[in-house]
Amino acid sequence: MRQSHPVRVRRTLSIAALAATTALALAACSAPAADEPAAGGEEKLQVAFISFAVANTYDEPMLAEVERVAAENNIEITVFDGNLDPNLQVTLIQDVIASGQYDGMITQPVFGPALVDVVQQAIDAGITVVNIDQILGDDFTTGASQIEGLAANVGTKLGEQVVDACASQDLDPCNVAFLHDVKASAIGIALYDAFNAVIAGTPVTIVAEGETFYNPAAAQTAVSDILTANPNVDLIATSDQGLQGAVQAIEAAGGSLADYLMVGYGGSVWSQQRVSEGVVYANVLQVPATEGRLGMEAMVDALRNGVIRGDVDPFADLPGGGVITQENASEFTGEWAG
């Protein structure tokens, strides 16, 4: 039976009012059994990757780093596409457990609460579990571990930047169109709840909502409908893919981008350029490649070395606390295209 090396990596997005920083925190891990090879050993290990959605430009660099680190450590990655469906992810994890073929599993939840029981089953079955990118548990306001046997953690600022953007133009009220990405996802719920907590008592008012599914074309349609019904919108807040659709919608309608404030999250190459041009007021950085690397490195250390990594804050030394503004945009390098 495989040894259980409980590991957990989660990154709560630097958005709204979640954790102020993103951290990687490993709790106790079991040492490898005597017949398990150390790093560089010949035995090939098998790790399943339960993706949020494979067809997503944000996920591409994350998976690429997972696969790169895995290949360097004689670990084979098998990708299972959750396709934005938490119920499908549950089924996929059940299949991973039933197969008995996997030493480890990396999860990227669509809706964290739906995976709690089945992830616990995987840990109980002796599978090392690393969770990245989305919250795994019922509490969307914290990055702390919520499952016994998980060991790692890799949020805030979208609401703060919206308040700041509105204040910069002395807008009172400041009418905001808020575009969810996947409204029912764990991160979607966390973002919206935290966003509302941050804007409470400020001039910021959400006057319209839409949903993008991380798809610029869907976002373009949503924003077109919103601006037709709500010509008084001052600011659009959403992900990078959502902002791309918003720009397309405004330009297709013959409008001026200068008439709208935009605040986003993602930190893509696209958003970095748009912030530097002044089209986007501010953007909260995300680092999918770094997350993939940290998550897989944690998996390697658990499986090969029994190493406990402690806390890591990938944003600690970034300018502006990881918030891209026109003044500091040149200091950032986007980890994904957008």
PyMOL commands that set and color helices and strands:
alter all, ss='L'
color gray80, all
select helices_A, chain A and resi 59-72+86-99+112-124+158-168+186-199+216-229+240-252+257-259+269-277+288-305+319-322+329-331
alter helices_A, ss='H'
color red, helices_A
select strands_A, chain A and resi 24-25+45-51+75-81+104-107+128-131+174-180+204-211+235-239+261-266+282-285+311-312+323-324
alter strands_A, ss='S'
color yellow, strands_A
deselect
rebuild
show_as cartoon
